[in-house]
Amino acid sequence: MTAPKSDDRLIVALDVPNAVAGLDLAERLGESVNFYKIGLGMLTGGGLALANELKQEQGKRIFLDMKLFDIGATVEAAVRGLAQFDLDFLTVHGDPHVVRAAKQGAAGSNMKILGVTILTSLDRADLDASLICAGDLPDLVVTRAGRAFDAGADGIIASPQEAALIRALPEAAGKLIITPGVRPTGAALGDQKRVATPAQAIQNGADHVVVGRPIHAATDPVAAAHDVLRDIASVSPTT
């Protein structure tokens, strides 16, 4: 079977123990994958060094998933420091004061600030336990997305199940929607609770889908990545 072309709509999460393992996986995936997510779990394992290696030496696109949250001055300072690495995406919590501070810190760079709405591993029971206000979870996600856009976010992170609702917002015009919680048909859900297939996520309005364990934990990560790419390609060609 012919290998599918790389497609930047697929972001592979390098949720592996350290930078050595991350670099090994990226080398195995080769030209099939051009966009990688490096998250908080990799931070003490050389994540920033890996981000620089993949970006500067290999020309890959990098999504730094830090989910920053703090007072405005601290967020601004942290983002300003990260912006010097010429990365593509950075996540912060979608609270308006955090988004505004992050945008100030990213000023003058090309790094996109993405606001996290509600983690895809959470459901209404989790929100109740955290004393989050009452309401249907999709409604809360859409409200948080709209407020993040109003605060200047370049895009948002939400589950594929809410992507269509967010895409319909007037504030979402020209903005990015990135969906974790994406699982190929038949894949284990792991700790994700609000999921969809890659094709479904794209059909629902996502610009990018994030896939981690179904690829990095696969017996053949290259074949697994190819399966996801074929699923994405079944929706529409890359524009």
ZAMARGU-4260 file (C-alpha; in steps of 0.2 Angstrom, whole numbers, plus 5000, padded with zeros to 4 digits):
<rodrens>
0) 5000/5000/5000 | 5007/5017/4995 | 5011/5028/5010 | 5000/5043/5012 | 5007/5061/5011
5) 5011/5070/5027 | 4997/5082/5032 | 4999/5096/5045 | 4982/5093/5051 | 4989/5078/5061
10) 4999/5083/5076 | 5008/5068/5084 | 5010/5070/5103 | 5027/5065/5109 | 5021/5058/5126
15) 5036/5048/5129 | 5048/5048/5144 | 5062/5059/5138 | 5069/5068/5123 | 5079/5053/5117
20) 5064/5043/5115 | 5055/5057/5107 | 5068/5060/5094 | 5069/5041/5091 | 5050/5041/5087
25) 5051/5057/5076 | 5065/5048/5066 | 5055/5033/5064 | 5040/5042/5058 | 5052/5052/5046
30) 5043/5062/5032 | 5026/5055/5037 | 5024/5067/5051 | 5028/5086/5051 | 5020/5092/5067
35) 5023/5087/5084 | 5016/5091/5102 | 5028/5092/5117 | 5019/5092/5133 | 5022/5096/5151
40) 5026/5078/5155 | 5042/5080/5144 | 5047/5096/5152 | 5060/5088/5164 | 5065/5075/5151
45) 5073/5088/5139 | 5057/5094/5131 | 5063/5111/5126 | 5079/5104/5119 | 5069/5091/5109
50) 5057/5106/5102 | 5073/5115/5097 | 5080/5100/5088 | 5065/5096/5079 | 5061/5114/5074
55) 5078/5121/5070 | 5087/5105/5064 | 5073/5095/5055 | 5061/5109/5050 | 5046/5101/5060
60) 5032/5112/5067 | 5030/5112/5086 | 5016/5113/5097 | 5022/5116/5115 | 5008/5111/5127
65) 5011/5119/5143 | 4994/5124/5148 | 5001/5139/5158 | 4990/5147/5172 | 4996/5160/5184
70) 4994/5179/5187 | 4996/5189/5171 | 5013/5196/5174 | 5020/5178/5177 | 5011/5171/5161
75) 5017/5186/5151 | 5035/5183/5156 | 5034/5164/5154 | 5027/5166/5136 | 5040/5180/5132
80) 5054/5168/5136 | 5046/5153/5126 | 5043/5165/5111 | 5061/5166/5108 | 5062/5148/5102
85) 5052/5151/5087 | 5039/5138/5090 | 5022/5137/5082 | 5008/5134/5095 | 5008/5137/5114
90) 4994/5132/5126 | 4988/5142/5141 | 4972/5140/5151 | 4958/5149/5142 | 4954/5161/5156
95) 4953/5179/5148 | 4966/5186/5159 | 4978/5172/5155 | 4975/5174/5137 | 4978/5192/5137
100) 4994/5191/5146 | 5000/5177/5135 | 4997/5187/5119 | 5007/5201/5126 | 5021/5190/5130
105) 5020/5183/5112 | 5020/5200/5104 | 5032/5201/5090 | 5033/5182/5087 | 5024/5170/5076
110) 5019/5159/5090 | 5000/5156/5091 | 4992/5156/5108 | 4979/5143/5111 | 4967/5143/5125
115) 4962/5127/5134 | 4943/5126/5137 | 4940/5110/5147 | 4951/5095/5147 | 4945/5081/5136
120) 4949/5069/5151 | 4935/5077/5161 | 4916/5075/5162 | 4902/5084/5172 | 4906/5073/5187
125) 4924/5079/5187 | 4918/5097/5185 | 4906/5095/5200 | 4921/5089/5211 | 4931/5104/5206
130) 4917/5116/5210 | 4915/5122/5192 | 4899/5131/5189 | 4883/5121/5184 | 4878/5118/5166
135) 4880/5106/5152 | 4898/5103/5148 | 4897/5107/5129 | 4889/5124/5134 | 4903/5128/5146
140) 4916/5123/5133 | 4908/5135/5120 | 4907/5149/5132 | 4925/5147/5137 | 4930/5147/5119
145) 4921/5163/5115 | 4928/5172/5129 | 4946/5166/5125 | 4943/5172/5107 | 4937/5189/5113
150) 4953/5190/5124 | 4964/5187/5108 | 4967/5169/5108 | 4973/5163/5090 | 4964/5147/5093
155) 4957/5135/5106 | 4959/5117/5112 | 4943/5107/5114 | 4936/5090/5112 | 4931/5085/5094
160) 4913/5083/5101 | 4912/5102/5104 | 4922/5107/5088 | 4906/5110/5077 | 4898/5121/5091
165) 4914/5132/5093 | 4916/5133/5074 | 4898/5140/5073 | 4903/5155/5084 | 4905/5172/5075
170) 4921/5174/5086 | 4928/5158/5078 | 4930/5166/5061 | 4949/5164/5056 | 4953/5155/5072
175) 4961/5138/5075 | 4952/5123/5083 | 4964/5109/5089 | 4956/5093/5096 | 4965/5081/5107
180) 4954/5066/5112 | 4956/5059/5095 | 4955/5040/5093 | 4956/5030/5077 | 4941/5017/5076
185) 4944/5003/5088 | 4958/5011/5098 | 4958/5011/5117 | 4951/5027/5125 | 4964/5028/5139
190) 4960/5042/5150 | 4950/5052/5137 | 4931/5053/5139 | 4925/5065/5125 | 4932/5057/5109
195) 4930/5055/5090 | 4939/5048/5076 | 4951/5059/5066 | 4939/5061/5051 | 4925/5065/5063
200) 4935/5078/5071 | 4940/5087/5055 | 4922/5085/5049 | 4916/5094/5065 | 4927/5109/5061
205) 4944/5105/5069 | 4960/5112/5060 | 4971/5100/5068 | 4969/5083/5078 | 4981/5078/5091
210) 4985/5059/5092 | 4997/5052/5105 | 4995/5034/5112 | 4987/5026/5096 | 5003/5030/5087
215) 5018/5031/5100 | 5012/5015/5109 | 5008/5005/5093 | 5018/4990/5088 | 5021/4999/5072
220) 5020/5018/5074 | 5023/5022/5056 | 5008/5011/5051 | 4997/5018/5064 | 5002/5036/5058
225) 4998/5031/5040 | 4981/5024/5046 | 4977/5041/5054 | 4983/5051/5039 | 4972/5041/5027
230) 4957/5044/5039 | 4960/5063/5038 | 4963/5062/5020 | 4946/5054/5017 | 4937/5070/5023
235) 4945/5083/5011 | 4962/5088/5004 | 4973/5099/5014 | 4971/5117/5009
</rodrens>
